[in-house]
């Protein structure tokens, strides 16, 4: 058995204000109640909310505060993410901090929620790190999980736990919960999807095991979610199959097909036909206007 305890903190996030004092208070409370927790993670953009004008350069004093908190409690800490100014652009960046208060790495969200997450540039490097004598972990942020290539890339490099801070306040949360289960099952790994509240989302954080089954799903209020996992479950699933059935990673490894849709030189006319990546327009209203203009008795239609 290889046990490890991860706690998600689902809390209210206010846009435009610093949520850091509340984050620190909740971490102190959590570690007082659950001193056995090894790692704590928050939701996407938890420190300052989803406004790009809060972007800052890294390293910074806020990150230093989180480093001090990780060292104080001797835990691994993922304090959600913050908008980062870098090379004249803005990125959605999550830091990973070890129990000594050191930055293990920073991950830039690969797929900003375009066209809505405007002005944010996607990253192009994965973040994978090892917890000594425990296992391998990888970062994914919110919309990244809608692109299975990202999770599969982590899994084939040995990631056993996908840490997935989210900020979902939209009506597609049910779909994301299904995505989390599917991601866990097809990659035979744990998934910790921690969502925020208020300006930070609608909650319903979810933790899934390597068989895709839900270990815990939160409500829509503030919660602390301490879960002890056994990483030997991942190794057993990958060795013997999901529920002793499909051995997906082995099958992916052994299949000889080269998926040429990923060839950057390959032309994909169907994708090109979909048009630009932009917010939907009021097509129904526009269509009605066009019909009115073309109708010989448009005055009657107006009535």
C-alpha positions as CSV (number, residue, x, y, z in Angstrom):
1,X,0.0,0.0,0.0
2,X,1.3,3.5,-0.9
3,X,-1.0,5.9,0.9
4,X,-1.0,9.7,0.3
5,X,-3.5,12.3,1.5
6,X,-4.7,15.2,-0.7
7,X,-7.1,17.9,0.4
8,X,-9.0,20.2,-2.0
9,X,-10.3,23.5,-0.6
10,X,-13.5,24.6,-2.3
11,X,-14.0,28.2,-1.3
12,X,-15.6,31.5,-2.4
13,X,-13.4,33.5,-4.8
14,X,-14.0,37.2,-5.3
15,X,-12.8,38.8,-8.5
16,X,-10.7,42.0,-8.2
17,X,-9.9,41.4,-4.5
18,X,-7.1,39.4,-2.9
19,X,-8.5,36.1,-1.6
20,X,-5.1,35.2,-0.2
21,X,-5.8,36.0,3.4
22,X,-8.9,33.7,3.3
23,X,-6.8,31.0,1.6
24,X,-4.2,31.1,4.3
25,X,-6.8,31.0,7.1
26,X,-8.6,28.0,5.5
27,X,-5.2,26.3,5.2
28,X,-4.5,26.9,8.9
29,X,-7.9,25.5,9.8
30,X,-7.6,22.5,7.5
31,X,-4.1,21.5,8.9
32,X,-5.3,21.9,12.4
33,X,-8.3,19.6,11.9
34,X,-6.5,17.2,9.5
35,X,-2.8,17.2,10.4
36,X,-2.3,14.0,8.4
37,X,-2.9,15.7,5.0
38,X,0.2,15.6,2.7
39,X,-0.9,17.9,-0.1
40,X,-3.4,20.8,-0.5
41,X,-4.8,22.3,-3.6
42,X,-7.1,25.2,-4.4
43,X,-9.2,26.0,-7.5
44,X,-8.1,27.8,-10.6
45,X,-7.4,31.6,-10.2
46,X,-8.3,31.3,-6.5
47,X,-5.9,34.1,-5.3
48,X,-7.3,37.0,-7.3
49,X,-10.2,35.7,-9.4
50,X,-10.7,35.6,-13.2
51,X,-9.6,39.2,-14.1
52,X,-6.5,39.5,-16.3
53,X,-5.7,43.0,-15.0
54,X,-4.4,41.2,-11.8
55,X,-1.6,39.6,-13.9
56,X,1.8,39.8,-12.3
57,X,5.3,38.7,-13.0
58,X,6.7,35.5,-11.4
59,X,8.3,35.0,-8.9
60,X,6.4,37.4,-6.8
61,X,5.5,38.2,-3.2
62,X,2.2,36.3,-3.3
63,X,3.9,33.2,-4.4
64,X,6.4,33.7,-1.6
65,X,3.5,33.8,0.9
66,X,2.3,30.4,-0.3
67,X,5.9,29.1,-0.1
68,X,6.0,30.1,3.5
69,X,2.6,28.4,4.2
70,X,3.8,25.2,2.6
71,X,7.0,25.2,4.7
72,X,5.0,26.1,7.8
73,X,2.7,23.1,7.5
74,X,5.3,20.9,5.8
75,X,3.0,20.1,2.9
76,X,2.9,20.0,-0.9
77,X,0.9,23.0,-2.0
78,X,-0.9,23.9,-5.3
79,X,-2.4,27.4,-4.6
80,X,-4.7,27.3,-7.6
81,X,-3.4,29.5,-10.4
82,X,-2.7,33.2,-11.1
83,X,-2.5,35.2,-14.3
84,X,1.2,35.7,-15.1
85,X,2.8,38.5,-17.2
86,X,5.6,36.9,-19.3
87,X,7.3,38.1,-22.5
88,X,4.6,40.7,-23.1
89,X,1.8,38.1,-22.8
90,X,-0.6,36.8,-20.1
91,X,-0.6,33.2,-19.0
92,X,-2.8,31.3,-16.5
93,X,-0.1,29.8,-14.3
94,X,-0.2,27.2,-11.4
95,X,2.8,26.8,-9.1
96,X,3.8,23.6,-7.3
97,X,5.5,24.1,-3.9
98,X,7.2,21.3,-1.9
99,X,7.2,20.9,1.9
100,X,10.5,22.9,2.1
101,X,8.8,25.9,0.5
102,X,10.6,25.4,-2.8
103,X,9.1,26.0,-6.2
104,X,9.1,22.6,-7.9
105,X,7.7,24.0,-11.2
106,X,5.1,26.3,-12.8
107,X,2.6,25.2,-15.3
108,X,0.9,27.4,-17.9
109,X,-2.6,26.3,-18.9
110,X,-2.3,24.9,-22.4
111,X,-5.9,25.6,-23.5
112,X,-7.4,28.9,-22.3
113,X,-11.2,28.8,-22.5
114,X,-11.3,30.6,-25.8
115,X,-13.1,32.6,-27.0
116,X,-14.2,33.6,-23.5
117,X,-10.8,33.6,-21.7
118,X,-9.7,36.5,-23.8
119,X,-6.2,37.9,-23.8
120,X,-4.7,34.7,-22.4
121,X,-2.0,32.8,-24.2
122,X,-1.7,29.0,-23.9
123,X,1.4,27.3,-22.6
124,X,3.3,24.5,-24.4
125,X,5.1,22.6,-21.7
126,X,3.8,19.9,-19.3
127,X,4.6,19.9,-15.6
128,X,5.3,16.4,-14.1
129,X,6.8,16.0,-10.7
130,X,7.6,13.1,-8.3
131,X,6.7,12.9,-4.6
132,X,9.6,10.8,-3.2
133,X,8.6,7.3,-2.2
134,X,5.0,8.0,-3.2
135,X,4.4,8.5,-7.0
136,X,4.2,10.8,-10.0
137,X,1.9,13.7,-10.3
138,X,0.9,16.0,-13.2
139,X,-0.9,19.4,-13.6
140,X,-3.8,20.2,-15.8
141,X,-6.0,23.3,-15.5
142,X,-9.7,23.4,-16.2
143,X,-10.4,23.5,-20.0
144,X,-7.2,21.4,-20.6
145,X,-9.2,18.3,-19.7
146,X,-11.5,18.8,-22.7
147,X,-8.5,17.8,-24.8
148,X,-7.7,14.2,-24.0
149,X,-4.3,14.5,-25.6
150,X,-3.1,16.5,-22.6
151,X,-4.1,13.9,-20.0
152,X,-2.8,11.0,-22.1
153,X,0.5,12.7,-22.5
154,X,0.8,12.9,-18.7
155,X,-0.3,9.2,-18.3
156,X,2.2,7.8,-20.8
157,X,4.9,9.5,-18.8
158,X,3.9,7.7,-15.7
159,X,1.6,10.2,-14.0
160,X,-0.5,8.5,-11.4
161,X,-2.4,11.5,-10.1
162,X,-3.7,14.4,-12.2
163,X,-4.2,17.6,-10.2
164,X,-6.9,19.7,-11.9
165,X,-7.8,23.1,-10.5
166,X,-10.9,24.4,-12.2
167,X,-13.0,27.6,-12.5
168,X,-16.3,26.6,-13.9
169,X,-19.3,28.8,-13.3
170,X,-21.0,27.8,-16.5
171,X,-23.9,25.4,-17.3
172,X,-21.5,22.7,-18.6
173,X,-20.3,21.6,-15.2
174,X,-22.2,18.3,-15.6
175,X,-20.2,17.6,-18.7
176,X,-16.9,18.4,-16.9
177,X,-17.8,15.9,-14.2
178,X,-18.2,13.2,-16.8
179,X,-14.9,14.3,-18.4
180,X,-13.2,13.9,-15.0
181,X,-14.5,10.3,-14.7
182,X,-13.6,9.4,-18.3
183,X,-10.1,10.9,-17.9
184,X,-9.5,8.8,-14.8
185,X,-10.8,5.6,-16.4
186,X,-9.0,5.9,-19.8
187,X,-5.7,6.9,-18.2
188,X,-6.1,4.6,-15.1
189,X,-5.2,7.3,-12.6
190,X,-6.6,9.5,-9.9
191,X,-8.1,12.8,-10.8
192,X,-8.6,15.6,-8.3
193,X,-10.8,18.3,-9.9
194,X,-11.2,21.2,-7.4
195,X,-13.6,24.0,-8.5
196,X,-14.3,27.3,-6.8
197,X,-17.4,29.2,-5.7
198,X,-19.0,32.6,-6.4
199,X,-16.7,34.4,-9.0
200,X,-14.6,31.2,-8.9
201,X,-17.2,28.7,-10.0
202,X,-20.2,26.7,-8.9
203,X,-18.4,24.1,-6.9
204,X,-19.2,20.4,-7.2
205,X,-15.5,19.5,-7.0
206,X,-14.9,15.8,-7.8
207,X,-12.3,13.1,-7.0
208,X,-12.2,10.0,-9.2
209,X,-10.2,6.8,-8.8
210,X,-8.3,4.9,-11.4
211,X,-11.4,2.9,-12.3
212,X,-13.3,6.1,-13.2
213,X,-15.6,5.8,-10.2
214,X,-16.4,8.8,-8.1
215,X,-14.6,8.8,-4.7
216,X,-16.2,12.0,-3.6
217,X,-18.3,14.8,-5.1
218,X,-18.7,18.1,-3.3
219,X,-21.8,20.2,-3.0
220,X,-22.2,23.8,-4.0
221,X,-21.0,25.3,-0.7
222,X,-17.6,25.8,0.9
223,X,-15.9,22.5,1.7
224,X,-12.6,21.0,2.8
225,X,-12.1,17.7,1.0
226,X,-9.4,15.6,2.6
227,X,-9.0,12.2,0.7
228,X,-6.5,9.5,1.4
229,X,-5.6,7.6,-1.8
230,X,-3.6,4.5,-2.3
231,X,-1.3,4.8,-5.4
232,X,-1.0,1.0,-5.6
233,X,-4.5,1.1,-7.0
234,X,-3.1,2.9,-10.1
235,X,-0.3,0.3,-10.5
236,X,-2.8,-2.6,-10.1
237,X,-5.2,-1.0,-12.6
238,X,-2.5,-0.5,-15.2
239,X,-1.2,-4.0,-14.7
240,X,-4.5,-5.9,-14.6
241,X,-6.9,-3.6,-16.2
242,X,-9.8,-1.3,-15.2
243,X,-12.0,-3.5,-13.0
244,X,-9.7,-6.3,-14.3
245,X,-11.0,-5.6,-17.8
246,X,-9.6,-3.0,-20.3
247,X,-5.8,-2.4,-20.1
248,X,-6.0,0.8,-22.0
249,X,-2.4,2.1,-21.6
250,X,-0.9,-1.2,-22.7
251,X,-3.2,-1.3,-25.7
252,X,-2.3,2.2,-26.6
253,X,1.4,1.3,-26.3
254,X,1.1,-1.8,-28.4
255,X,-1.0,-0.4,-31.2
256,X,1.1,0.4,-34.3
257,X,-1.1,3.1,-35.9
258,X,0.6,6.5,-36.1
259,X,-2.2,9.0,-35.7
260,X,-1.3,11.4,-38.5
261,X,-3.9,14.0,-37.5
262,X,-1.2,15.3,-35.1
263,X,1.3,15.8,-37.9
264,X,1.7,19.6,-38.1
265,X,2.2,19.4,-41.9
266,X,-1.0,17.5,-42.5
267,X,-3.9,19.5,-44.0
268,X,-7.2,19.1,-42.2
269,X,-9.8,20.8,-44.5
270,X,-12.7,19.9,-42.3
271,X,-11.3,21.7,-39.3
272,X,-10.4,24.7,-41.5
273,X,-14.1,24.7,-42.6
274,X,-15.3,25.4,-39.1
275,X,-14.4,29.1,-39.3
276,X,-12.6,31.3,-36.8
277,X,-12.5,30.8,-33.0
278,X,-14.8,33.5,-31.8
279,X,-17.9,34.1,-29.7
280,X,-21.2,33.0,-31.3
281,X,-23.2,35.8,-32.8
282,X,-26.9,36.2,-32.7
283,X,-27.5,34.1,-35.8
284,X,-31.2,33.6,-35.2
285,X,-31.9,37.3,-35.1
286,X,-29.7,37.9,-38.1
287,X,-31.5,35.2,-40.1
288,X,-34.8,36.8,-39.3
289,X,-33.6,40.2,-40.5
290,X,-32.4,38.6,-43.8
291,X,-35.8,36.9,-44.3
292,X,-37.6,40.2,-43.6
293,X,-35.5,42.1,-46.1
294,X,-36.1,39.5,-48.8
295,X,-39.8,39.0,-48.3
296,X,-42.1,40.9,-50.7
297,X,-44.6,41.6,-48.0
298,X,-42.3,42.3,-45.1
299,X,-44.6,44.9,-43.7
300,X,-47.2,42.1,-43.0
301,X,-44.5,40.0,-41.3
302,X,-43.5,42.9,-39.1
303,X,-47.1,42.9,-37.8
